[in-house]
Amino acid sequence: MQAEKTNISDSVDLWIHLIECADLQTHEDSIQRRMSVAVLPIHYLTNMMNPKYVGKRLSSDQENQAESWLASKHPKWLVSFLTSKIKDKQIYPPSMFADDVI
């Protein structure tokens, strides 16, 4: 996937789309193997942090990989990330999570 406005979180979503595509089910194992080489936990994290995706299509294992990566590489950011993930309204304004903001 190459385009001027493509980012890593878009590519994660595209990989997931390829795996879920009914027309490609006979190739699912091959796609899974390639994805496991191409996509790293930080890529899942970018998908989770993108307001367009917020990790909606990630598996719980992929989310755990992203959170573990963040905890090991940048532990001081983990609390901020988790509070935004749960949409903590005591810390962030509710308007930040509105659909029309995206």
C-alpha positions as CSV (number, residue, x, y, z in Angstrom):
1,M,0.0,0.0,0.0
2,Q,1.6,3.2,-1.1
3,A,0.0,6.6,-1.3
4,E,0.9,10.1,-0.3
5,K,-1.4,10.1,2.8
6,T,-0.9,6.5,3.9
7,N,0.4,5.9,7.4
8,I,1.4,2.8,9.5
9,S,-2.0,2.6,11.2
10,D,-3.6,2.4,7.7
11,S,-1.3,-0.5,6.7
12,V,-2.3,-2.5,9.9
13,D,-5.9,-2.1,9.0
14,L,-5.2,-3.2,5.4
15,W,-3.4,-6.4,6.7
16,I,-6.4,-7.2,8.9
17,H,-8.7,-6.6,5.9
18,L,-6.7,-9.0,3.8
19,I,-6.9,-11.7,6.5
20,E,-10.7,-11.2,6.8
21,C,-11.4,-11.0,3.1
22,A,-13.6,-14.0,2.1
23,D,-12.1,-14.1,-1.4
24,L,-8.6,-14.6,0.1
25,Q,-9.5,-17.3,2.6
26,T,-7.4,-20.0,0.8
27,H,-4.4,-17.7,1.3
28,E,-5.1,-16.8,4.9
29,D,-2.1,-18.8,6.3
30,S,0.3,-17.2,3.9
31,I,-1.1,-13.7,4.6
32,Q,-0.8,-14.4,8.4
33,R,2.8,-15.4,8.0
34,R,3.7,-12.3,6.0
35,M,1.9,-10.1,8.4
36,S,3.8,-11.6,11.4
37,V,7.0,-10.5,9.7
38,A,5.9,-7.1,8.5
39,V,3.8,-5.9,11.4
40,L,5.4,-5.2,14.8
41,P,3.8,-4.3,18.1
42,I,4.5,-0.6,17.6
43,H,2.4,-0.8,14.4
44,Y,-0.5,-2.1,16.4
45,L,0.0,0.8,18.8
46,T,-0.2,3.3,16.0
47,N,-3.5,1.7,14.9
48,M,-4.8,2.0,18.5
49,M,-3.7,5.6,18.8
50,N,-5.2,6.7,15.5
51,P,-8.7,8.2,16.1
52,K,-9.8,6.7,12.7
53,Y,-9.2,3.1,13.9
54,V,-8.7,3.2,17.7
55,G,-7.7,-0.5,17.4
56,K,-11.3,-1.6,16.7
57,R,-10.2,-4.5,14.4
58,L,-7.2,-5.6,16.5
59,S,-7.4,-8.9,18.4
60,S,-6.8,-8.8,22.2
61,D,-3.5,-10.5,21.6
62,Q,-2.4,-7.7,19.2
63,E,-3.6,-5.1,21.7
64,N,-1.6,-6.8,24.5
65,Q,1.5,-6.9,22.3
66,A,1.1,-3.1,21.7
67,E,0.7,-2.3,25.4
68,S,3.6,-4.6,26.4
69,W,5.8,-2.9,23.8
70,L,4.8,0.5,25.2
71,A,5.4,-0.6,28.8
72,S,8.8,-1.9,28.0
73,K,10.0,0.9,25.7
74,H,8.3,4.0,27.1
75,P,6.7,3.1,30.5
76,K,6.1,6.8,31.3
77,W,3.6,7.0,28.5
78,L,1.6,3.9,29.4
79,V,-0.7,5.6,31.9
80,S,-1.6,8.4,29.4
81,F,-2.2,5.9,26.7
82,L,-4.4,3.7,28.9
83,T,-6.4,6.7,30.2
84,S,-7.1,7.8,26.6
85,K,-8.0,4.2,25.7
86,I,-10.7,4.0,28.3
87,K,-11.8,7.5,27.4
88,D,-11.3,8.8,31.0
89,K,-13.5,11.9,31.1
90,Q,-11.8,13.2,34.3
91,I,-8.6,13.7,32.3
92,Y,-9.8,14.2,28.7
93,P,-12.7,16.3,27.5
94,P,-15.6,14.2,26.2
95,S,-15.5,16.1,22.9
96,M,-12.1,14.6,22.3
97,F,-13.8,11.2,21.7
98,A,-16.8,12.4,19.6
99,D,-17.2,10.8,16.2
100,D,-17.3,14.2,14.5
101,V,-13.8,15.1,15.8
102,I,-12.4,12.3,13.6
